[in-house]
């Protein structure tokens, strides 16, 4: 995701990880898509009443039916500052205020069944305070918020198999709409179903005034597309922009793509640039927010890397802990590769852009990529890690193609990582092991831990990429590995 967004940079509270999340995802996928044989009981329920005023607020009642817990918490650090009047309903017409402890509230009677907790959330105040979709962000007459910042959950989050089901029901004024990536339940009212694994990954929810741009049907997935506010680009232009960007990742990951992708477009008034930045949450049903210039009338992928970058994240391998050199770096590499393969960039333009990105950040003398990646949330060296990771991807792609004599590429390894991660989330060691099997046992670790220059210029010369300026190259077909270069895109 883009470094100016909050999704990758927000600090979450420590909590019990959901180790069985991915196995549960596969089980829940069948339920969500209508394939389960027997209905699963709802473990807990949210009733959310939204106001439609300028000072938007939510009154929320959480009912825990099949969950044992002694406290309820928000997941995003600092989000509790917008939570008000937390109380447990202990009898007919009786409620007791709950004691706050950091980002949590302790139940006065956890043995009650069901456990009912009522509270208020100051959405407008949170939007003014955070201005961040990972918490709450205002877009004109709409708000986007993360469910992990607004919806209190039992602590620790249950890690059962299948993952416990959650139901949420919204009550809104007539002029207020709601959209979320969850499964919409048919019938009256605005009701959705998701599960604890989805909550653990996070979802973006948009409320207020917005428009649906319909459903984009791709070969392996479908995109639910919405726009908030007014854009000068036509609806058809917006649809075509996202459809082309999504089709690239859909074709790359194939059947490994999630079946449903939820995207909200936010035009920024007074800006004519195309993609400005974006953010994505990637559980079973991914949600994406993409910000773009509201004054732009055309949105060609030739001039936009943001949409291809964010949507490619949706198919990234699922990792247990953040691995920015992989998740962000390899995505940065493919934002150019996929656009070149789709014809949005010429081969020379794509290589020029890659060279412009990696020439400073491939491996400047000093700290290794692995170290910079691990400390990214403290140092904010985003460009170094993004383009350093892209350089690593480039070097490994060439190495894999060379060793296999063109039979395999980094594409195959990325799909292998994705498939493995759907069975079990991967840590950094597991990712390195898969990459090392495709290259050599020591190469990946050496590149990650190197504090001196990496052989990117030598590799480019062998590929026939001749540097003629800081952001410009020309291509030669008499180089020893020019055939490999042509096969890449």
RONULO-192641 format. One record per residue (C-alpha): chain; residue in three letters; x, y, z; residue number from 1. Coordinates in steps of 0.05 Angstrom, whole numbers. Each point is the difference from the previous one (the first is absolute). Layout:
R chaine residu     xx     yy     zz num
R      A    ALA      X      Y      Z NUM
...
END
This chain:
R chaine residu     xx     yy     zz num
R      A    UNK      0      0      0   1
R      A    UNK     22     71     -9   2
R      A    UNK     43     27     57   3
R      A    UNK    -44     60     13   4
R      A    UNK    -59    -45     18   5
R      A    UNK    -12    -26     69   6
R      A    UNK    -13    -73    -15   7
R      A    UNK     72    -22      1   8
R      A    UNK     24     50     51   9
R      A    UNK    -52     -5     55  10
R      A    UNK     20    -31     65  11
R      A    UNK    -46    -55     23  12
R      A    UNK     -9    -24     71  13
R      A    UNK     35    -65     17  14
R      A    UNK    -50    -56      0  15
R      A    UNK     -6    -74     -7  16
R      A    UNK     12    -15    -73  17
R      A    UNK    -51    -41    -38  18
R      A    UNK     45    -57    -20  19
R      A    UNK    -56    -39    -31  20
R      A    UNK    -25     60    -39  21
R      A    UNK     18    -24    -69  22
R      A    UNK    -28    -70      9  23
R      A    UNK    -63     32     26  24
R      A    UNK     -2     47    -59  25
R      A    UNK     -7    -58    -47  26
R      A    UNK    -56    -29     41  27
R      A    UNK    -35     68      5  28
R      A    UNK      9     13    -73  29
R      A    UNK    -48    -57    -15  30
R      A    UNK    -50     29     49  31
R      A    UNK      7     71    -27  32
R      A    UNK     -9    -23    -71  33
R      A    UNK    -58    -45     15  34
R      A    UNK     37    -66      2  35
R      A    UNK     -8    -21     72  36
R      A    UNK    -45    -59     14  37
R      A    UNK    -23     23     69  38
R      A    UNK     -7     70     27  39
R      A    UNK     49     21     54  40
R      A    UNK    -25     34     63  41
R      A    UNK     14     75      7  42
R      A    UNK     53      9     54  43
R      A    UNK    -11     74     10  44
R      A    UNK    -42     56    -28  45
R      A    UNK      7     75    -10  46
R      A    UNK    -59     48     -5  47
R      A    UNK     26     66    -26  48
R      A    UNK    -43     62     -2  49
R      A    UNK     30     56    -41  50
R      A    UNK    -18     74      1  51
R      A    UNK     -3     39    -64  52
R      A    UNK     21     66     28  53
R      A    UNK     65     38    -13  54
R      A    UNK     24    -23     68  55
R      A    UNK     -8    -74    -17  56
R      A    UNK     -5    -49     58  57
R      A    UNK    -13    -74      7  58
R      A    UNK    -38    -33     57  59
R      A    UNK     21    -72      2  60
R      A    UNK    -24    -61     38  61
R      A    UNK     44    -61      1  62
R      A    UNK    -33    -66     19  63
R      A    UNK     46    -59     15  64
R      A    UNK    -38    -65     -5  65
R      A    UNK     51    -57     -8  66
R      A    UNK     63     35     25  67
R      A    UNK     32     -1     69  68
R      A    UNK     39     62     17  69
R      A    UNK     15     47     58  70
R      A    UNK     11     63    -40  71
R      A    UNK    -13     33    -67  72
R      A    UNK     50     42    -39  73
R      A    UNK     12     41    -62  74
R      A    UNK     56    -27    -45  75
R      A    UNK     32     64    -25  76
R      A    UNK     45     35     50  77
R      A    UNK    -28     68     20  78
R      A    UNK    -70    -13    -28  79
R      A    UNK    -29     -4     70  80
R      A    UNK      4     76      7  81
R      A    UNK    -63      4    -43  82
R      A    UNK    -39    -52     40  83
R      A    UNK    -51     28     49  84
R      A    UNK    -47    -26     54  85
R      A    UNK     19    -74      0  86
R      A    UNK    -47    -40     44  87
R      A    UNK    -23    -72     10  88
R      A    UNK    -74    -15      1  89
R      A    UNK    -10    -43     62  90
R      A    UNK    -75     -4      5  91
R      A    UNK    -65     26    -28  92
R      A    UNK     10     75     -5  93
R      A    UNK     64     -3     41  94
R      A    UNK     71     13    -23  95
R      A    UNK     67     11     34  96
R      A    UNK     58     44    -26  97
R      A    UNK     62    -40    -16  98
R      A    UNK     71     16     24  99
R      A    UNK     50     17    -54 100
R      A    UNK     69    -31     -2 101
R      A    UNK     42     28    -58 102
R      A    UNK    -39    -20    -63 103
R      A    UNK    -48    -48     36 104
R      A    UNK    -59     -1     48 105
R      A    UNK     -9    -53     54 106
R      A    UNK    -68    -33      6 107
R      A    UNK    -34      5     67 108
R      A    UNK    -34    -68     -9 109
R      A    UNK     32    -43    -54 110
R      A    UNK    -42    -60     19 111
R      A    UNK    -65     31    -26 112
R      A    UNK    -28    -31    -63 113
R      A    UNK     -5     34    -46 114
R      A    UNK     50     55     16 115
R      A    UNK    -26     67    -24 116
R      A    UNK     45     62     -4 117
R      A    UNK    -25     68    -23 118
R      A    UNK     44     59    -19 119
R      A    UNK      4     61    -44 120
R      A    UNK     53     16    -52 121
R      A    UNK     15     71    -21 122
R      A    UNK     12    -11    -74 123
R      A    UNK      4     74    -17 124
R      A    UNK     49     13     56 125
R      A    UNK     42    -60    -21 126
R      A    UNK      1     25    -72 127
R      A    UNK     24     69     24 128
R      A    UNK     52    -32     45 129
R      A    UNK     28    -56    -44 130
R      A    UNK    -19     18    -72 131
R      A    UNK     21    -71    -17 132
R      A    UNK    -42    -56    -30 133
R      A    UNK     33    -50     48 134
R      A    UNK    -38     38     54 135
R      A    UNK    -52     48    -28 136
R      A    UNK      6     47    -59 137
R      A    UNK    -50     50    -29 138
R      A    UNK    -12      4    -75 139
R      A    UNK    -49     58     -8 140
R      A    UNK    -68    -29     17 141
R      A    UNK     27    -70     15 142
R      A    UNK     46    -32     51 143
R      A    UNK     45    -61     -6 144
R      A    UNK     21    -37     62 145
R      A    UNK     35    -64     19 146
R      A    UNK    -42    -50     38 147
R      A    UNK     59    -14     45 148
R      A    UNK      0     73     23 149
R      A    UNK    -75      5     12 150
R      A    UNK    -28    -68     18 151
R      A    UNK     18    -26     70 152
R      A    UNK     18    -74     -1 153
R      A    UNK     11    -54     53 154
R      A    UNK     71     -6     25 155
R      A    UNK     34    -44    -17 156
R      A    UNK    -30     -8    -69 157
R      A    UNK    -27    -71     -6 158
R      A    UNK     43    -47    -42 159
R      A    UNK    -48    -57    -10 160
R      A    UNK    -12    -41    -63 161
R      A    UNK    -42     18    -37 162
R      A    UNK     11     73     17 163
R      A    UNK    -59     27     42 164
R      A    UNK    -53     35    -41 165
R      A    UNK    -18     73     12 166
R      A    UNK    -63     36    -21 167
R      A    UNK     -7     76     -5 168
R      A    UNK    -62     40    -11 169
R      A    UNK     -2     75    -17 170
R      A    UNK    -56     48     14 171
R      A    UNK      9     64    -39 172
R      A    UNK    -39     63    -21 173
R      A    UNK    -31     -3    -68 174
R      A    UNK     56     40    -34 175
R      A    UNK     56    -43     29 176
R      A    UNK     28    -60    -37 177
R      A    UNK     48    -55     23 178
R      A    UNK     49    -42    -39 179
R      A    UNK     49    -52     26 180
R      A    UNK     37    -60    -29 181
R      A    UNK    -39    -50     42 182
R      A    UNK    -55    -46    -23 183
R      A    UNK    -66     37     -6 184
R      A    UNK    -57    -38     32 185
R      A    UNK    -65      1    -42 186
R      A    UNK    -62     30     30 187
R      A    UNK    -22     65     31 188
R      A    UNK     50     47     31 189
R      A    UNK     75      5     -9 190
R      A    UNK     31    -63     26 191
R      A    UNK     66    -35    -12 192
R      A    UNK     37    -62     22 193
R      A    UNK     74    -10      9 194
R      A    UNK     44    -38     50 195
R      A    UNK     55      8     51 196
R      A    UNK     54    -14    -52 197
R      A    UNK    -27     56    -43 198
R      A    UNK     -2     46     60 199
R      A    UNK     72    -19     16 200
R      A    UNK     21     22    -70 201
R      A    UNK    -43     63      0 202
R      A    UNK    -51     31    -47 203
R      A    UNK    -14     70    -25 204
R      A    UNK    -72     22      9 205
R      A    UNK    -28     62    -35 206
R      A    UNK    -63     35     24 207
R      A    UNK    -36     62    -25 208
R      A    UNK    -11     21    -72 209
R      A    UNK     34    -37    -57 210
R      A    UNK    -17    -34    -66 211
R      A    UNK      7    -71    -24 212
R      A    UNK     37     -8    -66 213
R      A    UNK    -25    -71     -5 214
R      A    UNK     34    -68     -1 215
R      A    UNK     62    -13    -43 216
R      A    UNK      1    -73    -20 217
R      A    UNK     71    -26    -12 218
R      A    UNK     21    -70    -17 219
R      A    UNK     16    -22     71 220
R      A    UNK    -30     53     44 221
R      A    UNK    -51     56      1 222
R      A    UNK      9     71     23 223
R      A    UNK    -53     39     38 224
R      A    UNK     14     72    -19 225
R      A    UNK    -23     65     33 226
R      A    UNK     18     74     -5 227
R      A    UNK     -7     53     54 228
R      A    UNK    -12     72    -20 229
R      A    UNK      6     32    -69 230
R      A    UNK     52    -15    -53 231
R      A    UNK      9     32    -68 232
R      A    UNK     15    -67    -31 233
R      A    UNK    -62    -37    -24 234
R      A    UNK    -25    -62     35 235
R      A    UNK     21    -41    -61 236
R      A    UNK     70     28      4 237
R      A    UNK      5    -18     74 238
R      A    UNK    -26    -70    -14 239
R      A    UNK     49    -11    -57 240
R      A    UNK     58     25     42 241
R      A    UNK    -13    -48     57 242
R      A    UNK    -21    -58    -45 243
R      A    UNK     66      3    -38 244
R      A    UNK     41      6     64 245
R      A    UNK    -37    -58     33 246
R      A    UNK      4    -44    -62 247
R      A    UNK     76      2      4 248
R      A    UNK      2    -30     70 249
R      A    UNK    -59    -46    -15 250
R      A    UNK     39    -29    -59 251
R      A    UNK     64     -5     40 252
R      A    UNK    -28    -37     61 253
R      A    UNK    -56    -36    -37 254
R      A    UNK    -43    -45     44 255
R      A    UNK     41     22     61 256
R      A    UNK    -33     68     -1 257
R      A    UNK    -55     13     52 258
R      A    UNK    -68     -9    -33 259
R      A    UNK    -25     69     22 260
R      A    UNK     38     66      4 261
R      A    UNK    -31     63     29 262
R      A    UNK     27     67    -26 263
R      A    UNK    -20     71     19 264
R      A    UNK     27     57    -43 265
R      A    UNK      9     68     32 266
R      A    UNK     11     60    -46 267
R      A    UNK     43     56     30 268
R      A    UNK    -26     68    -21 269
R      A    UNK     49     47    -34 270
R      A    UNK     48    -56    -20 271
R      A    UNK      9    -22    -72 272
R      A    UNK     51    -55     11 273
R      A    UNK    -26    -71     -7 274
R      A    UNK     11    -48     56 275
R      A    UNK     23     39     61 276
R      A    UNK      5    -55     52 277
R      A    UNK    -38    -60     26 278
R      A    UNK     -8    -50     55 279
R      A    UNK    -22    -72      3 280
R      A    UNK    -21    -51     52 281
R      A    UNK      7    -72    -24 282
R      A    UNK    -40    -52     39 283
R      A    UNK    -49    -48    -33 284
R      A    UNK    -40     57    -31 285
R      A    UNK     50     56    -15 286
R      A    UNK    -17     74      4 287
R      A    UNK     37     56    -36 288
R      A    UNK     -4     75      3 289
R      A    UNK     32     37    -59 290
R      A    UNK      8     76     -1 291
R      A    UNK      6     35    -67 292
R      A    UNK     -2     68    -31 293
R      A    UNK    -71     25     -4 294
R      A    UNK     17     47    -57 295
R      A    UNK     29    -56    -44 296
R      A    UNK    -43    -16    -60 297
R      A    UNK     41    -58    -26 298
R      A    UNK     32    -55     42 299
R      A    UNK     48    -41    -44 300
R      A    UNK     42    -52     36 301
R      A    UNK     60     28    -39 302
R      A    UNK      0     57     50 303
R      A    UNK    -25    -36     62 304
R      A    UNK     36    -51     44 305
R      A    UNK    -44      7     62 306
R      A    UNK    -59    -43    -22 307
R      A    UNK     44    -56    -28 308
R      A    UNK     42      2     64 309
R      A    UNK    -58     -2     49 310
R      A    UNK    -40    -53    -37 311
R      A    UNK     62    -45     -8 312
R      A    UNK      4     -1     76 313
R      A    UNK    -65    -38      2 314
R      A    UNK     34    -62    -27 315
R      A    UNK     64      7     41 316
R      A    UNK     21    -60     42 317
R      A    UNK    -32      2     69 318
R      A    UNK     54     12     52 319
R      A    UNK     -1     -8     75 320
R      A    UNK     39     63     14 321
R      A    UNK     14     60    -44 322
R      A    UNK     54    -13    -52 323
R      A    UNK      5     67    -37 324
R      A    UNK     58    -20    -46 325
R      A    UNK    -46    -55    -28 326
R      A    UNK    -70     29      5 327
R      A    UNK     17     71    -21 328
R      A    UNK     65    -11    -38 329
R      A    UNK    -23    -56    -46 330
R      A    UNK    -66     37    -12 331
R      A    UNK     40     61    -21 332
R      A    UNK     37    -43    -50 333
R      A    UNK    -64    -29    -29 334
R      A    UNK    -35     67     -6 335
R      A    UNK     46     14    -59 336
R      A    UNK      6    -72    -26 337
R      A    UNK    -75    -11     -5 338
R      A    UNK    -13     67    -33 339
R      A    UNK     53    -17    -52 340
R      A    UNK    -30    -68    -12 341
R      A    UNK    -69     32     -9 342
R      A    UNK     28     50    -50 343
R      A    UNK    -12     61     46 344
R      A    UNK     76     12     -1 345
R      A    UNK     49    -15    -55 346
R      A    UNK     58    -45     18 347
R      A    UNK     47     59     -1 348
R      A    UNK    -45     41     44 349
R      A    UNK     -7    -57     51 350
R      A    UNK     75    -12      3 351
R      A    UNK     13     75      6 352
R      A    UNK    -49      5     58 353
R      A    UNK     32    -61     34 354
R      A    UNK     69     29     -9 355
R      A    UNK    -22     68     27 356
R      A    UNK    -27    -35     62 357
R      A    UNK     56    -48     16 358
R      A    UNK     61     42    -18 359
R      A    UNK      0     35     68 360
R      A    UNK    -34    -51     44 361
R      A    UNK     23    -69    -24 362
R      A    UNK     53     -4     53 363
R      A    UNK     31     66     22 364
R      A    UNK     61    -12     43 365
R      A    UNK    -20     -6     73 366
R      A    UNK    -59    -38     27 367
R      A    UNK    -26    -65    -31 368
R      A    UNK    -68     -6    -32 369
R      A    UNK    -22    -51     52 370
R      A    UNK     19     47     57 371
R      A    UNK    -33     60    -33 372
R      A    UNK    -63    -42    -11 373
R      A    UNK     -3    -22     72 374
R      A    UNK      7     71     25 375
R      A    UNK    -45     33    -51 376
R      A    UNK    -53     21     51 377
R      A    UNK     54     36     40 378
R      A    UNK     42     30    -56 379
R      A    UNK    -54     15    -53 380
R      A    UNK     50    -16    -55 381
R      A    UNK    -56    -22    -46 382
R      A    UNK     33     16    -67 383
R      A    UNK     62    -38     20 384
R      A    UNK    -39    -62     19 385
R      A    UNK    -50      3    -57 386
R      A    UNK     52      9    -55 387
R      A    UNK     52    -41     35 388
R      A    UNK    -51    -57      1 389
R      A    UNK    -16     13    -73 390
R      A    UNK     74     -6    -17 391
R      A    UNK      4    -66     38 392
R      A    UNK    -61    -25    -39 393
R      A    UNK     33     20    -66 394
R      A    UNK     65    -36     18 395
R      A    UNK    -36    -63     23 396
R      A    UNK    -45      0    -61 397
R      A    UNK     60      1    -47 398
R      A    UNK     35    -53     42 399
R      A    UNK    -60    -47     -1 400
R      A    UNK     -9      8    -75 401
R      A    UNK     75    -12    -12 402
R      A    UNK      4    -62     44 403
R      A    UNK    -63    -31    -29 404
R      A    UNK     18     20    -72 405
R      A    UNK    -64     38     -6 406
R      A    UNK    -45    -55     28 407
R      A    UNK    -15     37     65 408
R      A    UNK     -2     72     25 409
R      A    UNK    -15     40     62 410
R      A    UNK    -73     -2    -22 411
R      A    UNK     -2    -75     15 412
R      A    UNK     33     10     67 413
R      A    UNK    -49     55     20 414
R      A    UNK    -58    -46    -17 415
R      A    UNK     33    -56     39 416
R      A    UNK      7     46     60 417
R      A    UNK    -73     21     -7 418
R      A    UNK    -25    -71     -3 419
R      A    UNK     41    -22     61 420
R      A    UNK    -23     61     39 421
R      A    UNK    -73    -18    -11 422
R      A    UNK     13    -64     38 423
R      A    UNK     44     31     54 424
R      A    UNK     24     71      9 425
R      A    UNK     74      8    -16 426
R      A    UNK     54     33     41 427
R      A    UNK     63     31    -28 428
R      A    UNK     41    -64      6 429
R      A    UNK    -52    -39    -39 430
R      A    UNK     -1     52    -55 431
R      A    UNK     76      0     -5 432
R      A    UNK      0    -76     -3 433
R      A    UNK    -47     -1    -60 434
R      A    UNK     40     55    -36 435
R      A    UNK     65    -36     15 436
R      A    UNK    -24    -65    -30 437
R      A    UNK    -13     37    -64 438
R      A    UNK     68     34     -1 439
R      A    UNK     54    -26     47 440
R      A    UNK      3    -14     75 441
R      A    UNK     44     61     16 442
R      A    UNK    -18     51    -53 443
R      A    UNK    -64     29     29 444
R      A    UNK     28      8     70 445
R      A    UNK     63     31    -28 446
R      A    UNK    -39     51    -40 447
R      A    UNK    -45     16     59 448
R      A    UNK     58      7     49 449
R      A    UNK     50     35    -47 450
R      A    UNK     23     69     22 451
R      A    UNK     37     15    -64 452
R      A    UNK    -22      9    -72 453
R      A    UNK    -39    -56    -33 454
R      A    UNK     14    -20    -73 455
R      A    UNK    -59     36    -31 456
R      A    UNK     40     39    -51 457
R      A    UNK     36    -62    -22 458
R      A    UNK    -66    -37     -6 459
R      A    UNK    -31     55    -41 460
R      A    UNK     59      1    -48 461
R      A    UNK     -5    -76     -9 462
R      A    UNK    -74     10    -16 463
R      A    UNK     15     53    -51 464
R      A    UNK    -27     58     40 465
R      A    UNK     48     56    -15 466
R      A    UNK     -4     60     47 467
R      A    UNK      1     66    -37 468
R      A    UNK    -25     46     55 469
R      A    UNK    -25      2     72 470
R      A    UNK    -70    -22    -22 471
R      A    UNK     10    -25    -70 472
R      A    UNK     27    -63    -33 473
R      A    UNK      3    -30    -69 474
R      A    UNK     -5    -74    -16 475
R      A    UNK     52    -41    -37 476
R      A    UNK    -14    -69    -29 477
R      A    UNK     73    -20     -7 478
R      A    UNK      9     -9     75 479
R      A    UNK     11    -71     28 480
R      A    UNK    -66     -1     38 481
R      A    UNK    -42     43    -46 482
R      A    UNK    -47    -60    -13 483
R      A    UNK    -14     -4     74 484
R      A    UNK    -15     74      1 485
R      A    UNK    -49     -6    -57 486
R      A    UNK    -35    -59     34 487
R      A    UNK    -11     41     64 488
R      A    UNK    -48     48    -36 489
END
